[in-house]
């Protein structure tokens, strides 16, 4: 960790030429991964790192630098070099530091790293056996335990001093099925920011079997038809569509620069009145949860959309000053090597009043995208393209044949406005989101919902 005396010297060095804010971010991190391939231990990886990032702000200008050399002289020299990015007289003094108390949303004590490796390998072997027992068509079962622990410390020239500890642990299931020259894969990745007790609540065998079965069923899938149709999007992983197509457009880094389709539209009806959407960094144990963000602000539950009306944005200090909007605990970074910016945490559409059965029963002909695998989006327009993972045709209110190669195409606002049914089965999935401040863990989720008249791409001709 960094002493208060050294931190003040570093920040003062950064303020000498006119910066109105200086920040020091210290981080130490260790990672561990254990991988089994068809029951064979492929390797155990351990990585450790530490370093400091220094950020200086003045109006709408920022400079950033980092180092893994933690000697006092090196840190002061880095701050002095960054200060050369401004040309003026000193305008603020670094205030005396006041320790900020942290509400411990995610109680953890490094349990993953304290758990004996043989215990973790035993869980992986159990999952491997469960996948392989489903069918000889399962030609490959890959399972992994992945753990990450960070300790951070933040000082800034406003007098803030705060420390935090974070832990992310995931269990990765991947099944590959083959028949002749046909190959399909499926995966499941449950994870937590809590302790190892979470994994004791999981039915490891059932998750493994379901993953294997999804891969096998994919071998018989037909090419998905194309055209505009009603699309039912499943819960949990389906939330990646809202995250990518809408969530990024609600981040201050896009809004403040008018690079978002939703800029300057607070208070407007942008979605179906059925839609209530949140970004919540305070959900205990969830993948995108933190006690504080990477500026030291407590994380918050932010209502982004209320009854279809754009209610709020996700805001960090830097862009918040430009927007005249307070920071709301949404500033994040992958590591000390990245300057922090506005990022999502756990982002989801909230429960509706329908049931999954009602949505399917009321769909005469369409697509059921049980899971999504990711895609691309342009925040300035909201245009997106997303690949479906597991998908089925719905005929006469019943789930029919499985299809492959389905792609959802449209715009975030179009999807939001055309949601006409939302179920009550909200769930969130684990993932990583890449942006200007690197790759950060996020939770994405929603209940099962239906979008009317969405364009679906596929090579199976027209839906009939």
N, C-alpha and C positions, 0 to 999 in steps of 0.2 A: 504494500500500500504506500501512498504518498503522504509525507508529513504535512501538517498545516503550514509550517514555516516555509517549506520548499514550494508548496502549491501557491502561496501568496507571492513569493518571489517570481515564479513563472508567470502568473497572471499579470503582475505589475509590469513585467518586461513586455508583455503583449499589448499593454494599454498605452505605451509611451508616445505613440504617433497618431492618436485620435480615435482608435477603436472605442466604441461605447459599451462593449460587452466582451468578456473573455471567459473561456470555459476550458477546464482540463478534465479529460475522461481517462481514467485508468481501468485496465481490464486484465485479469488473468483467467485463462481458460484451459480446460483439459477435456479431451474427447476420447471415447473408447468405442470400438466396434468389434463385434464377434460375428463371424459369418460361417454358416454351414451350407454346403452345396451337396445335395443328395446325402445328407448325413455326415459328410466328411468336413472336418474343420479346415476351412480354407485359410484362416488367419485371424489374428487378434491385433488390431491396430490401436496404438495409443499415441496421441498428439497433445503436446502442451505448448502454450504460447502466452506471452504477456506484452503489454505495450501501453503507450499513452498517445492520445489524440488531443490536439489543441485547436480550438476554434476561436476566431475573432470576428466580431460583427460590427458594422457601422452602417446604419440605414439599410439600404437594399444591397449591400455588398458584404461578402463573407470571404474569409481565407481560412484554409485548413491545412494542417500538417500532422504527421504522426512519426513515431519512432519506437523501436523496441529496446533502445538504449536508455535505461532508467537513471543514469547518473544525473545528479542535479545540474551540473554544468551543461550537459547535453540538452536537457529540457529547457533551460533558460535560453540557450543559444537558438533552439528551434522557435521559441516564442519571439525572440528578437528578430529572427529572419522573417517570420510571418508578419510582424509589425511593419516591416518595410512595404507591405502591401497597402499601407495607408500613408498619407502625407499631411501631417498637421500636428497640432499641439495636443498634449494630454488633456482629455475632457472629463474623465472619471477616475476615481480612486477605487481600488479593490477594498470592499468592505470586510470587516471582521467576520469570520465564518461562524455560522450558527448550525449546529448539527440538526439535520431534519430527521424526525422519527419516521420509520417505514412501517406501514401496516402490512403484516406478513400474510398475504393472501394465499401464497403457495408454500405451506410448511414443508421443508425438505431438509435433510441433513446429510446430503451426499450418499443416500442409501444405495443408489445404483453402483457407485464405485466401492462401496463397502461390502456388497454382495459377492460372495465367492464365485469365481469364474465357473466352477463346476456346476453350481446351481443354475446359472444362466445357460450353460451348454445343455443341461438336462431339459430345460424348457424348449430349447431349439430342436433337440432330438425328438421330443414328444410331438412337436408340430410337424416335423419332417415325416415321421411315421404315419401320422394321421392323414397327411396329404397323399402319400404314396399308396396307402391302403384303399383309397377311393376307387382307383382303376389303374390297370397297366398303361393306360393312355397318358397318365401323368409321368412324363419322362424326366422332369426335373423339378425338384423342390428346393427353393432357396429361402433360407430364413436367417434373420439377423437380429441382434440386440444392438442398439445404438444409444449411447449416453453422452450428454454434453453438460458440463458444469461451468458456470461463470461466476466470478466475483468481481464486482465493479465498484468504483469510487468516483464521485463527481464533485468537483469544486467549480464555482463560478464567481465572477466579480460582484455579483449581487449579494454575496455572503453565504450562498448555499453550500452545504457540505452534506453529502449523503452516501451511504454504502448499501449495497444489496448483493444477494446471492441468488442465483438462478440455476435451475436444473431441468433439462428436457430428456426424456427417455422414450424411445419407440421400439416396438416389436414389429418387424417387417416380414410379411408372408408373401411369397411369389411362387405361383405354380405355372408350369409350362406343360401343355398337352400337345401331343403330336399324333397324326394319323397319315401315313404316307408322306407327301410333301406339304401337308397342311400343318400349321403351327399356330397355337393360340396361347395367350398368357392372361393371368388375372392376379390381382394383388389385394392385400389389406394391410393397413398400417396404423394400428391403434397406438396412441401415445399419451403421455401425461407430463405435466409440470409439477406434479405432486411426488409422492414417494412410491416405492416398489409395491406397496400393498395394492395399487391399482391393478397390477397384472394378475393378482390372485383372484380378482373379481371377474376375470375374463374366462370364458369357456374356450380354452386354447384349441382343443380338438375340434370344436364346432366351427370356429373361425377357419381353421386349416382345411376342414372338409369343404366348407362353402367356397373357399378360394379355389380349391382343386375342381369342384363341380362347375364353377363358372368358366374355367378354362376349357373343360371338356365340352360343355354345351356350345362354346364358341366354334367348335369344329364343324358343327352342323348348321351354323348360321348362314343365311342367304344374304346377298347384297341388298342394302337398304334402298328402298325406292326414294325418289326425290320429288320436290315440289312443296307448296305451302300446305301445312296441315296443323291440326291441334297437337301440341306436344306436352306430354306429362313428364315433368322433370323430378327425379327421385330426391329424397332427402339427403342430408349429410354432404356427399361429394358433389351433388347438384349445386351446392352453394358457391362453387368456384365460378359459376356463371355470373352471379351477382357481384362477387368479389372483383372479378376482372372487368366485366362490362360496365359496372356502375360504381363500385367502390373506389377504384383508382381515380375516377372523375370527381370524387368527393373529397380528395386529398388536397390540402392547401397548396402543395407544391405545383399542382396543375391549376387550381382555381385562381390563385393569386396572380398568375401569369396569363390568365384568360386562355389557357390551353385545355379547358374542360368544357364539355357541352353543357354542364350544369353551373357554370360560373354566373354569378349575379342573378341567381334564380331562386334564392331562398324565399319561401312562402308560396311558391308556385306549385300547382298540381302537376307532378311529373310521373305519377304512377297510378295504378288502380287504387281506389279507396280501400281495397282489401289489404294493401301493403303497408306494413310497419317494419322498418329495418333499423338495426342497431350495430354499432361497433362497441364491443364490451371487453376491456382489458382486465376486468375484475372478477372473472368467473373462476373460482378455485379449481385448480387441476387442469384447466383447458389449455390447449396447445399455444394459443396466442396470448396467454395471461402473463402479466408481470406485476410486481409490486409498484414499480415506478417505470417511467419511460427513460429514454437515454439522454434526456435533459435534466432528469431528477424530479420531474413532476409526477405526482400520484396518477396512476391510470384511472380511467373513468368509463362509465357506461354512457355512450352518446347516442341519442336518438337521431338517426340520419333522415329517416322518412317517417312521417306520422300520418296515417290514413291517406297515404298517397301524396302528401304535401312535403316538399323538400324542407326539412326542419333545421339541419345543421351540417357543418363540415367537420372534417378532422384537421386539426391545426397544431402546428409547432410554433416555437417562439419566432423564428426568423420570418416565415411567411405570415404569421399572425400579425406582426407589426405592420406589414404592408396591407393586410386586410382589415386592420383595426379590430381584431378578434383575439380573444385570449387563447393561450395554448391550453389544450384539453387532454394532455397525457398521451399524445399520439405521435411522438417523435422517436424514431428507432434507427438502428444501424446493425449491420452484421457483426462488426468488430471495431476495434480502435482504429483500423485502417480506413474507415469510411466516415465521412461527414454525415451527421444524422439529418434526416428530413421526415416529413409527415409520412406515416405508414399505418396500415390497418393492424388490428390485433385479432380479436374473434369477431368476424363480421357475418351477419346473418339476417334473413327475413324471418320474422316471428310467426308463431303459430296462427292458423286460421281456425275456422269452425267446421270445416268439412272433414270427412274421413277419407283415407286412401281409397277404400272400397267405393265410396260415392263418386269420387273423381273418375275412377276407371269405368264404373257402371254408366256414367253420363257422357262417356266418350265413344261415339259411334265408330269413328275411323281416325286413327292417328298413330303417333309414335310414343312409346314409353321409354324415355331415356333414364334407365335406372341409375346410371352413374356417368360422370363426365371425366375425361382424362386431361383436359387442359386445352389451351388454344391461344389466340392472340386478339388484341384489342387496340384501337386507336382512341386514347382519352379525349382528343379534340372533337371527335365525331361520335364516339361511343360504338362505332362499328366493330363487330366481333365475328370470329369463326371458332367454333369449339367442336372437338371430336368427342363422340360418345364412347364410353367404355362398354357397358352392357346395355343393349337396347332391344325392344320388342315392338312388333306391330300390335295395336289394339283394334279389335274388330267387334262390333256390336256389344261394346261394354265389357269385353273380356280380353285378357292378355293372350295373344296368339304366338306366332312364330318369332324366334329370335333373329335379329338381323345384324350385319356387320357394316362397317364403313360409314356409319351415320355421322353427319356433320350439321351442327346448328349454326345458322347464319342470320345476322340481323344487327340491330342496334340496342344498346342498353335501355334507352327510353322506350323503344318499341316493345320490348319484352315487358318492362314494368307496367306499361299501360294496358297490355293485352292479357295480364294475369286475371283469370276469372274464377278460379277456385284455388283455395289454399287449405291443406289438411292440417291436422293437429299432431303430427309426428316429428316435430323439430329435432334435428340431430346435427352435430358438427363433426367435421373430419379434420385430420391433421395434414399440414402441408407447409411448403416454403414458398415465399413470394420474393421474386427478384426485382430490384429497382435500382435507382441511383445510389442508395445507401447499402447495396448488397442484398444478400438473401437472408430473410428473417422468418422465423417460425410463425405461422398464422393458423387460426382456426377458421374454416369456411363452412357455412351450413345454411339450412333452410328446412321447412317441412316439404313434403311432396306437394307440388303445385302444377297447375295447368296454364299453358300459354296458348292463346288462340292464334291460329293462322300464322305460324312461324315457318320460315323457309328452312327446309331440310335438304342437305345435299347427300347424294348417294348414287351408286351405279346400277341400281336395280329397276330402272324405269319409273313409270308413274305408279303411285299408290292406288290400288284397286281392291 
